[in-house]
Amino acid sequence: MAQLRQDYAKFEAAETKIVVVGPEKGKAFAKYWAEHHLPFIGLPDPKHSVLKLFGQEVKLFKLGRMPAQVIIDKKGIARYAHYGHSMSDIPENEALLKILEVL
């Protein structure tokens, strides 16, 4: 999430809303958001509803959910998806911004 915060203004300039979905319950999620002053939308997903919808993997021996980035266009169509194999397997912001340029 720190990576997304660094280029938040660039995503906003690209008319992009960032939504981070996490496995925590609402109160814990809201507390984390407030403590870290995150500028984007946070969505608690303790029942893994969104996880299941987008096919995000859970690997218990790797501490739970693997990272996933999905770009959804203004019509609600998923145009790009990256499913990480480890917690550090996340596309660079510049790569995501280039994808947004062509949408």
C-alpha positions in Angstrom: 0.0 0.0 0.0 2.9 2.3 0.6 3.8 2.0 -3.1 0.3 3.1 -4.1 0.4 6.0 -1.7 3.7 7.3 -3.3 2.0 7.8 -6.6 -1.5 8.5 -5.5 -1.6 11.9 -7.3 -0.6 10.2 -10.5 -3.4 7.7 -10.2 -5.9 10.5 -9.4 -4.6 12.4 -12.5 -5.4 9.3 -14.5 -9.0 9.4 -13.2 -8.4 6.2 -11.3 -9.8 5.3 -7.9 -7.7 2.9 -5.8 -9.6 0.4 -3.7 -7.7 -1.8 -1.4 -9.5 -4.9 -0.2 -8.3 -6.6 3.0 -9.3 -9.6 5.0 -9.8 -7.8 8.3 -13.2 -7.0 9.9 -14.6 -3.5 9.7 -13.3 -2.0 12.9 -9.8 -3.3 12.6 -9.7 -2.1 9.0 -11.0 1.3 9.8 -8.4 1.6 12.7 -5.5 0.7 10.3 -6.7 3.2 7.7 -7.0 6.0 10.3 -3.6 5.3 11.9 -1.8 5.3 8.5 -3.8 8.2 6.9 -4.3 6.2 3.7 -5.8 8.5 1.0 -7.6 5.7 -1.0 -10.6 3.6 -0.4 -10.3 0.6 2.0 -12.8 -2.2 1.8 -12.9 -4.9 4.6 -13.6 -8.3 3.2 -13.6 -10.7 6.2 -15.8 -13.3 4.4 -13.5 -13.2 1.4 -16.4 -12.3 -1.0 -14.3 -10.1 -3.2 -11.4 -12.6 -3.0 -13.6 -15.3 -4.4 -15.1 -13.1 -7.0 -11.7 -12.2 -8.5 -10.0 -15.6 -7.9 -7.4 -14.3 -5.5 -5.3 -17.1 -4.0 -4.9 -17.9 -0.3 -1.8 -19.7 0.7 -1.7 -20.5 4.4 2.0 -21.3 4.6 2.7 -17.8 3.1 0.6 -15.9 5.6 -2.8 -15.8 3.8 -3.8 -13.9 0.7 -1.4 -13.4 -2.1 -1.3 -9.9 -3.6 -3.6 -9.2 -6.5 -4.0 -6.1 -8.6 -7.0 -5.7 -10.9 -7.8 -2.7 -13.1 -11.5 -2.3 -13.7 -12.7 0.1 -16.3 -15.5 2.7 -16.0 -17.9 0.1 -17.4 -17.1 -2.4 -14.6 -15.0 -4.7 -16.9 -11.8 -6.1 -15.5 -9.1 -5.2 -18.1 -6.0 -6.3 -16.3 -5.2 -8.7 -13.4 -1.9 -9.6 -11.8 -1.9 -12.4 -9.2 1.3 -12.4 -7.1 3.1 -15.5 -6.0 4.6 -13.8 -2.9 4.0 -10.7 -0.9 6.7 -8.9 -2.9 5.3 -9.9 -6.3 3.5 -6.6 -7.0 3.7 -4.6 -10.3 5.4 -1.3 -10.3 3.2 1.8 -10.3 4.6 2.9 -13.6 3.5 -0.3 -15.2 0.0 0.1 -13.9 -0.1 3.8 -15.0 0.9 2.8 -18.5 -1.9 0.3 -18.7 -4.3 3.0 -17.6 -3.1 5.3 -20.4 -4.5 2.9 -23.0 -7.8 2.3 -21.4 
